[in-house]
Amino acid sequence: MSGESSHIGRYRLLSVLGRGGMGTVHLAEDPAGQRVAVKVINPELSQHEQFRMRFRREADAAQRVRRFCTAAVLEAALDGDQLYVVTEYVPGPNLEQAVEQSGPLTGSSLDALAVSVATALTAIHAAGVVHRDLKPSNVLLSPVGPRVIDFGIARALDTLGGVTGTGELIGTPRYMAPEVLRGEPVSPACDVFSWGCLVAFAASGQAPFGGGTLPAIVYQVLNTEPDLSAVEPGLRELVASALRKDPATRPTAQQLLDHLVGRSAQPEHAAHTVQVAWQQATTPFTGTPPFGTTRGTRGRLVAGLAAGALGLAALGVGAWALLTPGGPPELPVLYQEDFTQTTGGWPGTYDADEDASYGYRTDGTYGLDVEEHSEERWARAPLPYLTATPTTSPDPSATPTPMLPETVLVAVTAEVEQVTGSGEYGVYCHAAEDDSYYEFGVDTTGKARIRRIVDGSGGTLAQPVQVDGLPGTARIEASCEQVGTMVRLTMWVNGKRVHQVEDPNGIRNGTLGLFARAPKDSESRMKTTFDDFELRGTLEP
């Protein structure tokens, strides 16, 4: 860079850190002198409205990722001619550079890497984000431990058919899951496969699938078994499970983390313990990573992680309120839907010409519209272990199987596109056969409340409260937490807890989904958009 210092937004650009298919990454300073990384999206991508739409959604989701072993997204320019994302600046080489300079990782350094990246994926997936391009160059080795960067945003390129404007394949084939190479939708399981490739590379200096040309690499990933001979025995079996061809048989990121530390682990505790262990196992970074530490440090790493997890487990069921005064708990994602594929099984066929309609929309969202004579609509989530039958009320047509957790967390991003009069929208859970369920709703004035309906009628459990920043886009998250016969109901909007109430004679486990409502016998009309639905929880063995 020459001449006068250039700026983008409020950031002064200092130097170029790298270039890729999506854009250029700059080292920059904010007005306070804090260093950040600014990724400027290539202009030829920004001109596509579909890309811009998906970029906005993915950048918004990436900002919800909690800062565990990641370089947090600080800001995103979602409009205008120039799109860019601002993240924390992480000093240190990326994993690819470090292995090239000093050779493969061993001992506790390798263990810390595996745990850190699994922790990062757990946090990323909990926010409803799929990294999409996890590879050695997207893991930075900072003085306080590995940090995952560049998560989520690459998915916006899917709107352009999987290639950049220059015909470049999105992602790095050596680290891409077989289903992605076949053109199937991305999912958290794709990131787990990439985690396995990443750990194998760190342990050997070579990707686990060979091939000198793109067709050869794709063939190897699709048809051959990975070379894991250099992976230490304590990790080899877990890495092999992450590299299974069938995504349904791979562990989740949370299960990777649990296996690595020996018991259930919360990301915040894992991240803190890895940081301490990394600093103890390595000398301060001075240009060459100090790898090759002894196996003895791994014992301290795993023991520390297990001790932290044990403290959490001792709190038992009902600890959510103590652990999460702000945002919702970090739980494994059991099901998610971004509505970009119209074959996902949600009910209805959306017709924009109808006054009131429901179903998948052409912009990659799901719509529930209400008006006079169609004042209420429900859409039951077509979970793989329930009978997904379209209904006009949340009353299910089949009893849920025991595989549905008694304690669930449901989340969705919702926005009212048009309204005349008033309306309410949100999520429901524990919908039983006798037309009983819980509702977590936001109205068109920006107030949130929780309702309990029994036998088709009921009342408000938590009185309406005004939510800061609404009306507008709302990330609604709701937990139905079963504790004996009592159900604890908690509601978050845009990451802030707005309600918590207990129902002593709680409605037992049942189906869940979305709803929208207008006042009956009125002229109110409302068009509501839903996106990025997910169910979190822990299935019993």
N, C-alpha and C positions, 0 to 999 in steps of 0.2 A: 504494500500500500504506500503510495507516495502523495506528496502535496499535503493539503489541509486534511485534518482528521475529519472523517465522515461520521454522520449520525444516522440512526434509524430510531424513530420515536424519540424517547428521552435518553437513549443509550448512545454513548460515544464508542465507536468501533475502533479497536486497537490492532487486531491482527486476524488473519484467517487461521482457524483451527483445522478445517477440513472441508471437503466437498463430497457430495453424493448425488444420487438420482433425484432426491427431493429438493435439495438446496445446498446453501453454503452456511457453515457454522463459523461465527465470529467470536473471538474474545472481546468483551466490551465492558464498559463501566457505567453504572447508574449515576444519577446526580450526586449521590452521597459518596462516590468513589468505590463502591462495592463492585467486585468483578463478577460478571455473569457470562453465560454463553447464550448467544442469540443465533437461532437458526432461521435464515431467511429463505422462504420458499421460492423455487424457480418461477419466473414470470409465466412460462409456457403452461405451468400447471394452474396457476391462479386464474387464468382466463376461462377455465371450465367451471361453470356454475355448479355442476354436480360435485366436483372436487371441493369447491369452496363450502358447499353445504355440509359435506361429510367432514371436512377439516374443522369447521366450527364445532360440530358435535364431538369429535374426537379430542380436540384441544380442551373443550370444556370438561370432558370426562377425565382427561389426564391431570387437570388441576385438582381433581378430587382425590388423587392417589396420595395416601399418607406417606410421610417421609421416612420410610424404613428401607435403608440400603439402596436408595434411589437418589438421583439428582432431581430435586423437586422442580416442577413446572411453576414458575413464578407469575408469568403473565403471557397472554397470547393476543396478538392483533388479529381479530377475526373478520374485519371488514376493511374496505379500502383497496387500493391497487396493490399494496405490498403486504403479504401475509408473513407473520413471523411468530416464533415461540421463544420465550425467554426462560432459561433454566438456571439453577445453581451452577456455578463453575466449580468443577472438581479438579484439583491439581493432581498430576500423576499420569503415568502412561496408561494406555489401554492394555487389555490382556494380551492381545496379539503382539503389540510392541514389546511387552515385558518378556513374553516367552521367546521371542526372536533374540532379545538382548541377553537373557540370562538362563534360558532353558526352561524346561517344564517345572511346574510347581510340585512340591512334595510335602508330606507330613501335614502339619497344622495349617500351612498356607493353603494347601489344596482343600482341606476340610473347611477352612474359613470361607474360601471362595464358594464352595458348594452350598454352604449354609446361607451365605449372604445373598446369593442370586435366588435361592429358593425363598428366602424372606422377602426379597423385592417382588418376586412374582406373586407371592401370597397377597401382598399389599396392592399390587397392580390389579390382580384379578378381583379382589374384594371391591374395588371401585368400578367393576364392570368393564375394565379395559383389557384388551389383548395386546401384548407388546408387538407381535407380528414380525419383528426383525431382530430377535435376540441372537447375538454373535459376539466373538471375542472383541471386536472393535467397539462394541456398545457396552462394554464393562470396563470401567476405569478403576485403577488400583491407587486409591488415595492413601495418605498417611494414616487415616483412621479406618481403612478397610475398603473392600470393593463396593462400587456404586454402579447401578444399572442406569443407563441413559437412553434417551430417544424412544421412549415407550409410547405405544398407542397411535401416534400421529401417522405412521406409515400406512395405517389401514385406510386412510382417506384415498389412497391411490387405487384401492379396489374398485372405485367408481369408474376408473378409466380402463377397466378390463385387465388389471394385473400387470400393466407395463407403464413405464414412464413415456414422456413425449419423444424420447429418442429410441424407444423400443427396448429399453433395458428392463429385464425381469426384476420385479419388486422382491427384495430380500436376497439372501445369499443361499444358493441351492444346497451347499454342503451342510447348512444348519437348518434347513426347512423340512417340516414334517411331510411324510408321503402324501397325506390328503391335500395339503396345500399345492404340492406339485401337480396333483391331479385336477386342480381347479375347484376343489370343494371349499366350503366356507371355513374361515378361520375360527378357532375356538381356544380356550385356555389350554387344552391338551396339546395344541401346536407349540406353545411356549415350553411345555414340559419336555417335549421331544428336543427342542433347541437347547434346553438346560442340559440334557444328557450329552448332546454333541459338544457343548461348551466345556463341560467337566472333562470329557474324554480328550479334547484338544489341550486343555490346561495340563493334564497329566502326561501327555505324550509329545506335544508339539505338533501333532497331526490331527486333522479332522478324522472322525471314525469311519467315514465313507470316502473311498478313493475315487480316482477318475481324473483324467487330464483335460477333458472337454466337457461342455455343458451336457450333451446327451449321455456321456459316460457317467457323470456325477448323478444325474437324475435316475439312470438305470440302477446304480448302486444303492441309492436311498430307497428306491421302490422295491428292490428285489433281493438285496443281499443283507447279511448280518453285519453289524458294525465290528470293527477291530477294537477290542477293549483290553488287549493284552497288557498295555502299559498302565491301566487304571489299578490302583491299589485294591487288594481284596476287600477291604472294608467298605469300599464304595462301588465295586464292580457290579454287584447284583442290583443295587438301586439304579445305577446308570443304565443297565440293561433293561430294567422295567420301564424306564422313561423312554427308551428307544424302541418300544414295541411298535409294530406297523399299525395295529388297530388302536385308534385313539381311545376307544372305550375301555381298553384294558390298561392304560397308563395310570399311574397315581396322579393325584392332584398336586398342585404346588404345596398346599398345606400338608398333605400326606408325605411329600418329600421332606418337608421341614420336620414333621413329627418323627419320621424314621431317623433322620440325621441326629436329632438330639435325644432320642430314646423315649419320648412321651409327648403329649399334646403341648404345643408351644405357641405363644402369642408373638406376633411379629415384633412388637415393640421391645419385648424382653430379649428375643433372639438378636435383634439389631444391636442392642446395647452390649450384650455379652460378646458378640462377635467383635465389636469395636475394641473392647478391652483386650480380648484374646489376640487380636491382630497386632495391637500395639506392643503386647508383651512378647509375641512370637517373632516380631521383626524389629530391626533398628529403624530409626527415622529415615525416610526416603531421601537419598542424596544423589539420585541420578540412575542408580542401578538397583533394581528391586532385590532385597535380601531374602531370596527364597531358599528352600532346602533346609528348613528347620526340622527339629527332631520330632519323632512321634509322641514324645512325652507331653508336648504342649497340646496335642489333640485331646488327651485325657482331660486337661484343665478346661479346654474349650467346651467339650461335650458335657462335662460335669457341671460347668457353670450354667449352660443352657438348660440342662435337666433340672437344676435347682430352681431356676427361675420359673420353669413350667410347673414344677411341683407346687410352688407357692400359689400359682393360679389355680391348679386343680384342687387345692385344699379349700378354696373359697366355695367350690361346689356350684350347683345350679342356683341361679338367682344372683350371681355375682355381677351380672351385666351393669346394673345400676351403679355399683361401686367402681367398676373399671372404666365406665364411659360417661363421665359427666358432660362431655361434649358430643362427639360423633358416635355413630353406632359401632357395635363390636365387630371385630374382624373375624368372620366365619367363612368356611369353605363355600364357594359358589356351587350349588347343586344344579341350577338351571338358569339359563339366560337367553334372551331374545332381543335382537336389535331391529327386527322387523324389516330388514332389507331383503329377506327371502319370503315370498308370499306362500310358501308351502310349509310354514311352521306349525300349522294346526290351530291357530287362533280362529275364533268364529267370525262369520260375517263376510260380506263382500262390499267394500266401500264404493259408493257412487257419489261423486262430487256434485252431480246434478240434483240429487235428492235433498229435500229439506233436512231430513234426518237419516243418517246412515251410519254403518259401523263396519270395521274391517281394516285390512292392510291398505295403505295408501301408496301412491306412486312415488312419493318423496322418501320412502324408506321409514315411515312411521306407522303408527296404528291409530285409527280415529274412532271416537265414540261421540256421536252427535245426538242431542236431545231437543225435543220441542213438544208442543201440545199434542196429546195422544201418544207420544213416545217419550214420556217424561223421565223414564229411568232405563238405563242400559247397564248390563253387567257382561264382562268377558272373562270366562274362567280360563286360567292358564292351563294349556294342554301338557301338563307334566307327564313324563314318560311312564309313570307308575299310577296314573289315574285314567279313567275313561273320559276322553275329551269330547263332550257332547255340547254343542251350542245351546245356551239357555237364555231365557229372558229374565231370570232372576238368579242369584247366586246359589239357590238350592240345588245341590248336585243330584244327578240321576243314579249315581253309584257310590257305595261306601268306599272311602279311600283305604288303601292298603296300609299296613303298618310301616311301610317304607317311608312314608311321609313323616318327617320329624314332628314331634309334639311341640317343639320350640322352633319357630321359623322367623326369618327376617325377610320381608318383601320390599323391593325398591323399584321405583320407576321415575323417569323424568317426564313431567307433564306441563302442558301449556294450553291456555285457552286462546284459540285463534280468532273466534268471533263470538260475541255474546250480545243478546238483547234481553234486558232484564237481569236475571241472576241465575246462578247455578252452582253446583258443587261437584267435585271429582276427586278421585284418589284410588286407594287400594283397599281390599278386604281380605280377611283371613278367617280360618276356623268356621267356614260355612258348612253347616250340618244339614242332614236330611229334613229336619223339621223347620227349615227356613229361618235358622238362627246363625248369626255371624257377627263379626266386628268390622266396623268401617273406620278408616283413617282418611278424612276428607279435608280439602282446601276449597274455600268458596271464591267467587269471583271478586270479592273485596280484599282477599288476601288473609282471611282468617282460617285457622286450622282447628279441627275438633276430632274427638273420638266418640263413636256411637256404638251401642250394644243393641242388637236386634234379636228378639226371641219370638218364635212363632209368627214372624212377619211384622212385629211391632216392637217398639222399644224407645229408648231415649238416649240423651247425651251423657256419656261418662266423664268427658273432659270438656269443659265449656270452651267456646270459641275464643281464641287469642289471635291478635294481629301479629303476622310474621313480617319481620323486616325484609324489605326488598320485593315484596309482593304487592299487587299482582305482577306477574312475570313468570319466567321459567322456574319451576319448582322441582327439585329432586326430593321426592317423598320417600321416606324410609320408615318402615313400621315393623315392630317385633311383637309377636304373640308368644309369650314365654310361659310355658306350663310349669307350675311348681305345685305338685300335688293336685288338689282340687281348685287351686287358685290360678288365675291367668294374669300375668303382669303385662300391660300394654304400654308400649313406648313409641313415640312418634318423633321423627326428626324431619326438618325441612331445610334443604340446602346445607346439611351438615350440622345444624344446630338443634339440640333437643328442645322441643316445644311442649311436650306432654309426657307424663308418666302416671298411670293409674292402675290400681289392682281391682280385679273382679273376683270376690271371694268364692262365688259359685260359678266358676268359669265355664264357658262353652268349650267342649272338648274339640280335639283336633278335627280338621276338615279341609275342604278345598279353598283356593285363594285365587285372586285375580284383580281386575280393574272395574271401576264403575264411574258413571257420570249421571247427574240428576238435575232436573229443573223443577221448580215448584209446580205442583199439580194444579190443573184448572187455571193456568195463567198463560200469558203470551210470551213467556221467556223462551229463548232459544240459545243454544250453546254448542259450538263446535270445539271439541277437545282433542289434542294431539298427545299421544303417549310414545315414549321411546326408551330403549335400554332397560327393559324389564329384567329383574333377576330375583332368584330365590336363593337364600343362604341358610345354612343350618348344618347340623352334624348328624349323619345317619348312624344309628346304632349298628354294631356288628351283627 
